[in-house]
Amino acid sequence: TPLVARGSAEGLAAAELEVIVKNPTGVRLQDAMVVLEQEGTGAVLQGTGAPRFRQVGAGAWTLRVEHPEFVSHVQVLELAAGARERLEVRLFENMPVSGRVRDRFGRPLTGRFVWFLRGGESYPRNLRQAEGLLGGLVQATGRFEAELPAEVDLRIVVGRPGAQLWQAPE
């Protein structure tokens, strides 16, 4: 007895993904670490510089690109069966940022998160969605620290996953 009905095998075709990593000026970073992790299965693929991942299963994958001189890049990809994708990732230099979050009475606002969202990133509904976002938890003193990519437009948002308290207009 066949495991797959005839005509439905095209949905099982593997995808292919090539990742090109560059610095802010467009020069390739051959020593950048590229990691693909499939959501749910725990499958992990790794490479450096400009890896080409062949035989990648269709579905949701988390892409992590790291280099010691730049801010890490994290994004979720949805790969279709049989797709051939070429993705260019540009890494930016670290820019340390710190500040203090206070409520309207001037008291430290604790137990909240400060996120810096890139264009197209939406406010997270849960902590799992927040994994790849820039920012972090506000400490008991109301202070926060973050490493942000320079030369990238970001908007600041404060709150908990699913419960946004404040957002910068831009």
C-alpha positions as a Markdown table, in Angstrom:
| # | Residue | x | y | z |
|---|---|---|---|---|
| 1 | Thr | 0.0 | 0.0 | 0.0 |
| 2 | Pro | 1.5 | 3.4 | -1.0 |
| 3 | Leu | 2.1 | 5.9 | 1.8 |
| 4 | Val | 1.4 | 8.9 | -0.4 |
| 5 | Ala | -1.4 | 9.0 | -2.9 |
| 6 | Arg | -0.4 | 9.6 | -6.5 |
| 7 | Gly | -0.3 | 13.2 | -7.5 |
| 8 | Ser | 0.3 | 14.5 | -4.0 |
| 9 | Ala | 4.1 | 13.9 | -3.9 |
| 10 | Glu | 4.8 | 17.5 | -5.1 |
| 11 | Gly | 3.8 | 18.8 | -1.7 |
| 12 | Leu | 6.7 | 16.8 | -0.2 |
| 13 | Ala | 9.4 | 18.2 | -2.5 |
| 14 | Ala | 12.3 | 19.7 | -0.5 |
| 15 | Ala | 13.0 | 23.5 | -0.6 |
| 16 | Glu | 16.4 | 25.1 | -1.2 |
| 17 | Leu | 17.6 | 28.2 | 0.6 |
| 18 | Glu | 20.7 | 30.2 | 0.0 |
| 19 | Val | 21.7 | 32.9 | 2.6 |
| 20 | Ile | 24.1 | 35.7 | 1.6 |
| 21 | Val | 25.4 | 37.6 | 4.6 |
| 22 | Lys | 26.8 | 41.1 | 4.2 |
| 23 | Asn | 28.0 | 44.0 | 6.4 |
| 24 | Pro | 26.5 | 47.5 | 6.3 |
| 25 | Thr | 28.5 | 48.5 | 3.2 |
| 26 | Gly | 27.6 | 45.3 | 1.2 |
| 27 | Val | 30.8 | 43.3 | 1.7 |
| 28 | Arg | 30.2 | 39.6 | 2.2 |
| 29 | Leu | 30.9 | 38.2 | 5.7 |
| 30 | Gln | 32.4 | 34.8 | 5.0 |
| 31 | Asp | 32.8 | 34.0 | 8.7 |
| 32 | Ala | 29.2 | 34.8 | 9.8 |
| 33 | Met | 27.4 | 31.8 | 11.3 |
| 34 | Val | 24.0 | 30.9 | 9.7 |
| 35 | Val | 21.7 | 28.6 | 11.6 |
| 36 | Leu | 18.3 | 27.3 | 10.4 |
| 37 | Glu | 16.0 | 25.6 | 13.0 |
| 38 | Gln | 12.7 | 24.1 | 12.1 |
| 39 | Glu | 9.8 | 25.0 | 14.4 |
| 40 | Gly | 8.3 | 21.9 | 16.0 |
| 41 | Thr | 10.8 | 19.3 | 14.8 |
| 42 | Gly | 14.0 | 20.7 | 16.3 |
| 43 | Ala | 15.8 | 20.1 | 13.0 |
| 44 | Val | 19.0 | 22.3 | 12.8 |
| 45 | Leu | 21.0 | 23.2 | 9.7 |
| 46 | Gln | 24.2 | 25.3 | 10.0 |
| 47 | Gly | 26.7 | 27.0 | 7.6 |
| 48 | Thr | 29.0 | 30.0 | 7.3 |
| 49 | Gly | 29.3 | 32.9 | 5.0 |
| 50 | Ala | 26.9 | 32.2 | 2.1 |
| 51 | Pro | 25.6 | 28.7 | 2.8 |
| 52 | Arg | 23.2 | 26.9 | 0.4 |
| 53 | Phe | 20.8 | 24.6 | 2.3 |
| 54 | Arg | 19.5 | 21.9 | 0.0 |
| 55 | Gln | 16.8 | 19.4 | 0.9 |
| 56 | Val | 15.1 | 21.7 | 3.4 |
| 57 | Gly | 11.6 | 20.5 | 4.5 |
| 58 | Ala | 8.7 | 22.8 | 3.9 |
| 59 | Gly | 7.3 | 24.8 | 6.8 |
| 60 | Ala | 8.3 | 27.4 | 9.4 |
| 61 | Trp | 12.0 | 27.8 | 10.0 |
| 62 | Thr | 13.8 | 30.3 | 12.3 |
| 63 | Leu | 16.9 | 31.8 | 10.7 |
| 64 | Arg | 19.7 | 33.1 | 13.0 |
| 65 | Val | 22.7 | 34.9 | 11.6 |
| 66 | Glu | 25.5 | 35.8 | 14.0 |
| 67 | His | 28.9 | 37.5 | 13.8 |
| 68 | Pro | 30.9 | 38.8 | 16.7 |
| 69 | Glu | 31.2 | 42.3 | 15.3 |
| 70 | Phe | 27.5 | 42.8 | 14.5 |
| 71 | Val | 24.0 | 42.6 | 16.0 |
| 72 | Ser | 22.5 | 39.1 | 15.4 |
| 73 | His | 19.7 | 38.8 | 12.8 |
| 74 | Val | 16.7 | 36.6 | 13.6 |
| 75 | Gln | 13.7 | 36.0 | 11.4 |
| 76 | Val | 11.0 | 33.4 | 10.8 |
| 77 | Leu | 10.7 | 32.0 | 7.3 |
| 78 | Glu | 7.9 | 30.0 | 5.8 |
| 79 | Leu | 9.4 | 27.8 | 3.1 |
| 80 | Ala | 7.0 | 26.3 | 0.5 |
| 81 | Ala | 7.6 | 22.8 | -0.8 |
| 82 | Gly | 9.9 | 22.9 | -3.8 |
| 83 | Ala | 10.8 | 26.6 | -3.4 |
| 84 | Arg | 14.2 | 27.9 | -4.3 |
| 85 | Glu | 14.9 | 31.0 | -2.2 |
| 86 | Arg | 17.9 | 33.4 | -2.2 |
| 87 | Leu | 17.9 | 35.6 | 0.9 |
| 88 | Glu | 20.3 | 38.5 | 1.5 |
| 89 | Val | 20.9 | 39.4 | 5.2 |
| 90 | Arg | 22.7 | 42.6 | 6.1 |
| 91 | Leu | 24.2 | 42.8 | 9.6 |
| 92 | Phe | 24.7 | 46.1 | 11.3 |
| 93 | Glu | 27.2 | 47.2 | 14.0 |
| 94 | Asn | 26.2 | 47.1 | 17.7 |
| 95 | Met | 24.9 | 50.3 | 19.2 |
| 96 | Pro | 24.4 | 50.1 | 22.9 |
| 97 | Val | 21.3 | 51.8 | 24.2 |
| 98 | Ser | 20.1 | 52.2 | 27.8 |
| 99 | Gly | 17.3 | 54.1 | 29.5 |
| 100 | Arg | 14.7 | 54.2 | 32.2 |
| 101 | Val | 11.0 | 53.5 | 31.9 |
| 102 | Arg | 8.7 | 55.3 | 34.3 |
| 103 | Asp | 4.9 | 55.5 | 34.7 |
| 104 | Arg | 3.0 | 58.8 | 34.5 |
| 105 | Phe | 3.8 | 59.5 | 38.2 |
| 106 | Gly | 7.6 | 59.1 | 37.7 |
| 107 | Arg | 7.8 | 55.7 | 39.3 |
| 108 | Pro | 10.0 | 52.9 | 37.7 |
| 109 | Leu | 7.9 | 50.7 | 35.5 |
| 110 | Thr | 9.0 | 47.1 | 36.2 |
| 111 | Gly | 8.1 | 43.7 | 34.8 |
| 112 | Arg | 7.6 | 45.1 | 31.3 |
| 113 | Phe | 9.6 | 44.7 | 28.1 |
| 114 | Val | 11.1 | 47.3 | 25.9 |
| 115 | Trp | 11.2 | 46.2 | 22.3 |
| 116 | Phe | 12.7 | 48.0 | 19.3 |
| 117 | Leu | 10.7 | 46.9 | 16.2 |
| 118 | Arg | 12.0 | 47.0 | 12.7 |
| 119 | Gly | 9.7 | 48.0 | 9.8 |
| 120 | Gly | 7.2 | 45.2 | 9.2 |
| 121 | Glu | 7.7 | 43.6 | 12.7 |
| 122 | Ser | 4.5 | 43.5 | 14.7 |
| 123 | Tyr | 4.0 | 43.6 | 18.4 |
| 124 | Pro | 4.3 | 40.1 | 19.9 |
| 125 | Arg | 1.2 | 38.3 | 21.1 |
| 126 | Asn | 3.3 | 35.9 | 23.2 |
| 127 | Leu | 6.9 | 35.3 | 24.4 |
| 128 | Arg | 7.6 | 32.8 | 21.7 |
| 129 | Gln | 6.9 | 35.5 | 19.0 |
| 130 | Ala | 9.2 | 37.9 | 21.0 |
| 131 | Glu | 12.3 | 35.6 | 20.7 |
| 132 | Gly | 13.7 | 37.4 | 17.7 |
| 133 | Leu | 12.9 | 40.9 | 18.7 |
| 134 | Leu | 15.5 | 43.5 | 19.8 |
| 135 | Gly | 15.2 | 44.7 | 23.4 |
| 136 | Gly | 14.6 | 43.1 | 26.8 |
| 137 | Leu | 13.0 | 43.1 | 30.2 |
| 138 | Val | 12.9 | 46.3 | 32.3 |
| 139 | Gln | 14.8 | 45.7 | 35.5 |
| 140 | Ala | 13.4 | 46.4 | 39.0 |
| 141 | Thr | 15.0 | 49.9 | 38.9 |
| 142 | Gly | 13.1 | 50.7 | 35.7 |
| 143 | Arg | 16.3 | 50.6 | 33.7 |
| 144 | Phe | 16.8 | 48.7 | 30.4 |
| 145 | Glu | 19.8 | 48.0 | 28.2 |
| 146 | Ala | 19.9 | 46.7 | 24.6 |
| 147 | Glu | 22.3 | 46.2 | 21.7 |
| 148 | Leu | 20.7 | 47.6 | 18.6 |
| 149 | Pro | 21.8 | 47.7 | 15.0 |
| 150 | Ala | 23.1 | 51.1 | 13.9 |
| 151 | Glu | 21.6 | 52.6 | 10.7 |
| 152 | Val | 18.3 | 50.7 | 11.0 |
| 153 | Asp | 15.0 | 52.5 | 11.5 |
| 154 | Leu | 13.3 | 51.2 | 14.7 |
| 155 | Arg | 10.3 | 52.1 | 16.8 |
| 156 | Ile | 10.2 | 51.6 | 20.5 |
| 157 | Val | 7.4 | 49.8 | 22.2 |
| 158 | Val | 6.8 | 49.1 | 25.9 |
| 159 | Gly | 4.6 | 46.5 | 27.5 |
| 160 | Arg | 4.1 | 42.7 | 27.9 |
| 161 | Pro | 3.4 | 40.3 | 25.0 |
| 162 | Gly | -0.2 | 40.8 | 23.9 |
| 163 | Ala | -0.6 | 44.0 | 26.1 |
| 164 | Gln | 1.1 | 47.0 | 24.6 |
| 165 | Leu | 1.3 | 50.0 | 27.0 |
| 166 | Trp | 3.1 | 52.6 | 24.9 |
| 167 | Gln | 4.6 | 53.0 | 21.5 |
| 168 | Ala | 6.7 | 55.7 | 19.9 |
| 169 | Pro | 4.9 | 57.4 | 17.0 |
| 170 | Glu | 7.7 | 56.5 | 14.6 |
